[in-house]
């Protein structure tokens, strides 16, 4: 990562995806993403000492199903009115592991992501960009997301385990 310019890189929301997958009714998977994301990447000398932070707006959840989106924004899940953001702040980057603090509904827990630097390039408009990806799994109950419904045949409507996938693109600091 020594091709990364030191300084504060800005998250490009148009080229970033913060998505999740959860088992639904024990037979399929429901997917969604947050479309309103902000963040930054701090890069030290020689592309070292990386630090990430990001904020997702809970009201921007999109599962391509309006009724489900409204339910996820309600007090049963994210309670977007009272908890408008989800945040992640890294605490350590070691090789292909990114460790940080995830906060959902004002509950903060440490999480570890499988992490990859995807490379850097200058786009046709002269903007230098860098890409990163990461994946992790969390227990939604640990963050106060406990709503569920029992199924007639046994089991529950929504699994506890949630897979989170991040594809993030950052733009390099500009010279002052």
Secondary structure, 3 states (H helix, E strand, C coil): CCCCCCEEEEECHHHCEEEEEEEECCCEEEEEEECCEEEEEEECHHHCCCEEEEEEEHHHEECCCHHHHHHHHCCCCCCCCCCCEEEEEEEEEECCEEEEEEEECCEEEEEEEEEEEEEEEECCCCCEEEEEEEEEEEEHHHHCCCCCCECCCCCECEEEEEEEEEEEEEECCCCC
